[in-house]
């Protein structure tokens, strides 16, 4: 029962009850202490209810006496009480009220000592104050273990000497001689290097601008990061984990069962086959994975895929646009029968598309590597090779531009040792490409004929000179004549492909634009409401922006690992082909690395002449390498 002139704890302050007014209590407390400059203490008053305060074991005391009490031996008394409580099995780790604890610490303590000891206990190391209990009007403590006390003392010591420790850390950082424990101070530098922050007090203190490149170099110089650390996906806001939302199992629905065998032809390392092709003597069939059967527009999975834009493929691994466990149900050729969204195409004698129908299908799929498929070009795949050759010829007559620049495949082993191998393009890979182009053209025509808002890919005609050089120099120059592709809802020619109308629909497991097209085709086939143009544009724009981030991260990651490869192989030399001239310098392509460089050659060169080069300097943070002739 609270009484007049009793000490209480109000919030975190000591107060005295000055009056009792029914269910309310008038209290007084010190809101500001006296200062050394002679400024007097300030006091405040308030009217509170019993639930707003907790009683201190002190009655008939003056506030000033409560606040001025001191006991030089308090620390020793508290430590001895803690030791005794911890040594008693019946009380170790148990809750104890402040009144009981105070009597245990000093049974002869005067009433004025109550707040002094409470404050010492609350701010000390030996006991933990249970703030939740104060809400119920009780002041309760629990003895801490020796481990907890040691940790708190260490933290307090660190805070007390923070400036001293930080100054020593900065000195070590400037000397590039960090200790193992210093890594905890480098978190803000890592945030800058990963593109998560543009501010760093640490970098400012050593005179470095807070750029990702400077932060990356600092982390390498101090060996916080190894050269194999790839920051580029993070800088583009990309996760290295695949999507987590699992697709539902494919719905049970009526599907057309395609007779015979269809072929999923891909690289031997492919794990997510999403297309298969066949020719039945009348129709060309292009079967595409059908995740849109379980993904509705604006559903959580659809929005998550839009935010990713595409599957991220980098040497570090793949971060998939759709969950990994989606592959078993939706990739082609992983089950006895595969569900697909199929493009059934009838062709005219000249190779043009006469008609394209879109069907929900069940397909028998046989998986083949490119090498295996090449071995069947004169056998069971003969018709597909012929159709592809005819389509390529048709596109060439329409002005398509075929550019063949060197490509490489970069892999890492479990120790992040880098291997770089030339990308080989078997003949069957060209067959698959032509089939996918026919499917994209057929889908575009189908959507246009049925007035379905759709994603079309266009490209203006390039301005390629007639005197284009031969060889790699010609390929290099042709690339620079090409216009960027345009993506939108209006159909138009794709000059680079030699097609009058084109859409990308063949990778819905890994490209959001393709998935969006599938959702639209699915809605049309099912008789559901199709997505309107405004919504299509909004979602296309968001997905395309995210896909662009993936492309940038992929390119920078490939260059990062190429530079790591050069550092791991300091004796590397390779052939460079002269493809252009700029002033006194020549531009070179290095086919074995799929890289471009420029320097002044030792001797006069002609286009397509070759020289041997080596890497003179490698700058991983800035993604730069300087090659010189050997």
Secondary structure, DSSP 8 states (H G I E B T S, - for coil): ---TTEEEEETTEEEEEEEEETTEEEEEEEEE---TTS---EEEEEEEEGGGEEEEEEES--HHHHHH---TTHHHHHHHHHHHHHHSTTTTT-EEEHHHHHHHH-TT--GGGHHHHHHHHHHSSSEEE-HHHHTTT--EEEE--HHHHHHHHHHHHHHHTHHHHHHHHHHHHHTT---GGGGGGGHHHHHHHTTS-S--HHHHHTT----HHHHHHHHHHTTSS-TT---HHHHTT--SS--------------EEEEEEEEEEE-TT-S---EEEEE-SS-EEEEEE-GGGT--TTSHHHHHHHHH-B-EEETTEEE-SS-GGGHHHHSTTSSSSEEEEEEEEEE-TTS-EEEEEEEEEEEEEEEEEHHHHHTTTTTTTHHHHHHHHHHHHHHHHTT--------EEEEE-TT--EEEEE----HHHHHHHHHHHHHHHHHHHHHHHTT----EEEB------TT--SHHHHHHHHHTT----EEESS---BTTTTBSS----S-TTTBHHHHHHHHHHHHHHHT-----HHHHHHHHHHHHHHHHHHHHHHHHHHHHHHHHHHHHTTT-EEEEEEEEEETTEEEEEETTTTEEEEE--SS---TT-EEEEEEEEEETTTTEEEEEE-
